[in-house]
Amino acid sequence: MLITFFSAFGNYIVFTENGKAGLKDSQGKIVIPAQYDALGWSDGKFSVIENVTGYKLNGRWGLINTHNHRVTKNDYDDLVPGDGALLIARKNSPHSLRIVTGCVSLSGKEVIPFEYDGMKLYSLRAIVFSKIGNQYKYGLIDFDNHTILPQQYQNIYPIGNLRFAVENFENKIALFSESGKQITDFVIDKISPFTKNYAVIYQGEQQGVVNREGQIIVAPKYQSIAILEDGKIKIREPHSWEFLDGKNKLIQKHLADSIVPLDKDLLKVTKGDLIELTDQQLKPIASTLFSTISPFTHNKAVVTVNRKAGVINRKGKFIIQPQYDSLILYDKYMLASQRQGQKHQWILLDSIGTRITSKTYEYLWPFNDQYFSVRNKSFAGAINIKGQEVIACVYDSIFQISYDLAVVKFHRQYGIVNTQEEWVVAPRNSKLTILTPDKYIETASPRKSLKQTNGSVIYFTDNPISISPDHILEYLPSGTIWKIDLNGRIADRQVYPNDGIEKIFEESEGLRGILKNGKYGFIDAQGRLRIANRYEGVGLFSEDLAPAKIRGKWGFINRQDQIAIQPVYEEVSLFKNGVAFVRLQQNWGLIDKTGKILLPVRYQQIKLLPSKNFLIQINDQQGLADASGKILILPKYQRLEDVGNGFAIVQRDGKYGVINLQGISTIPLMYDYIQFDPLNQFFIAQKKSLWVDFRN
C-alpha cells in the first residue's frame, strides 16, 4: 500500500512514500526519488543551500543536490548548516572511538579538519572546543585551521561584528578582537552584545558600558543600563520597596529591581542580573549571588551560578555545587545533565546529590515511582531507582511500566517485556495496555481483547471501552454499560432502554440525562425514566437541582420533576455552595436555590474567589461581594485582588493601594505595584525609579 505525506519548504516539497523521503520542486516534479530515511539536516530542519541539502541513509548523513546526485557518501553522524555555504559535520574518528567535528563545503570538501568535539561558525571564524582532561576548553580558529586563541578557555561567544567575549575558568570575561587581540582585562562578570558600538558590562550587581575598543564609557556603578537603537544610553537606579502591614505601618524599606516571596521567611531579591536570598528582614542568607533560583521544594531549591545549576537548602548552603547544565528536583532524587559537545547527557542523583547511575543518557525522565525511562543512541530503555538498567536501550519507545513489565515498541511493533528482558508478549501491530502481572488489553481497532500473557483470550468486543485497574466498562450501542471484571464476567449491567433514545449523558447524583424523540429527560441507574423527556435541554444534577430549558429559557427542576426556579434566563450554571450564576442579555447575576436574586443580573463578570467572596465587574470596574450577595466594595477599581485576610489590593489609574472589606483605604493609592506575601503576612509595595539619559 502506498502512503504519501507532504511538507512544503520554500520552492521544494518533501514527500514521503512508504516511510521513505523524496523531494519535489514547486511544479510537483520529482527531483529526488523517495528512497532516503530523511532529507534536510540532522537537527530536524530542512533547507536547500545553493541546490544542495542533506540526506539520511542507513542512519548516517551525506550531501545530495537537487539533480539527485550524491555530492558525498553518507559518512556523517550529524550534518547541519553552519555559516553561509559551510556545514558543520560530525563523524567517527579514524584514530579513536571519539565522534569528532569538522567543517565541510557544499561540495563536500573538508574546510576545517575533523579534530574537535564541537564548533560554531561566525564570519570567517570558528569557535571550537575539545574535552581536555575532564573539562571542555574553547578556542578560536580561522577557516584555515590556524589558531587565533588557544583552547584554554571556559567559553567563547560572539557579541558583535569582529568582537568576542572570552571567559576564563575563574568565570571572568575579557573582550577580544577577531584577530585574537585582548581588548580588556578579565574583570567582567557578564557582557551584552554590542548596540551602536556599545555593550553593557556587569561587575557584581553593578552595570556599566564599554565601547568596541574596551574603553569605559559608563563606570559600572548603576543598577540598570539600556542602550537604545540610536546609541543613546539610559540609566536607572533601583526601585524602592516598602514592607507594610494592612494598616500602612512601615516595617522596612529596601532598594532592588524586584522582591519576590519564595517561602516562609525567605525572599528573592534581584539587583541587576543577580539574585540574593534573604530572610524576612532582608538579611542575606547565602554568601553566593545567583543568576536564577527556583521556588523551594522539600526545603531545596535549584539555583544557577555562571550558567551552571546546583541545589541549596533553606539556609543557603550548597547541597550540590553548581556544576550541571540542568537540574530537575524531586523529593528523593534529582535528574542532572551536563553538556557533552552539542548534546546533553543525563544522570540520576540521590537526594543529597550522590550520583546513582554509572551510565549517562541522552534523555532521562520519571516514568513511575519505581522506574525511569531513558534513551541512549536514540533507543529507549529503563532504569530503576538504584540506577540499574533493567530494560536495555534497544527499543523504539517505552509506553508503560507496571508490575515489572513494560509495553515497548520494537521495529514499529508493540510487545511486552519483563525486567529480565524476556518477551512476555511477542511484538505485533496492535497496541497493548498492561492491566495485571498476567493480563493485558490488545487493541486492533475496532477489536479490543482482554488477554492473558499466555495468549489466551478472556474477553473481546468491538464496542468502545474504558479501562480501570480492576475492571473494564463496555459501552453498548443501546446505551447499556457493562462492567466486565478481569475474568471476563459481566459483573454489573447498567441497562438503559433503547426505544428511541438518541443519547445518554454522564451520571450525576444518581441520574443521567437522555435525549429521546428530540426532547430531554432523566433516567436512573436501572434505566427507568424518572423525569419525562419533555425539556428542550437539561444539565447535570447538582445539589438536587438540574438546569432545564423550556421555551428557549433556562430554569431549574428538582428530582420530583417540579420546576424549582422559573425558566427566565438565557444561561445558567450548576449550583455550588447553594448559589448559581445566571445570565440575561450578556449580563450576569447570582441566585440561591429558592430562585432569590442575591446579585442583580447586571454584571459583566462574577467570579467566585478562594475567600468565598465574589469578584464583580461592571463597566470594566471591579468590586467585591460576600457569599450572601452583600456588596462589600463598590465596583470602582480597574483591578481588585482579595488577599483573604480582610484586605484587598486595588488599582486605579495605574496606581496601587490597599483597602479593607468595608471599602476604607488603609494603604493609599500611590504605589506602582503591590503584592501580598501570604507566607509572611505583609504587603510589599513598589515605587519605580525612572529611566534617565546618561550624561558625563
Summary of the structure (lengths in Angstrom):
residues: 696
radius of gyration: 33.4
end to end distance: 75.8
largest distance: 90.8
contacts: 2117
relative contact order: 0.05
helix: 0%
strand: 63%
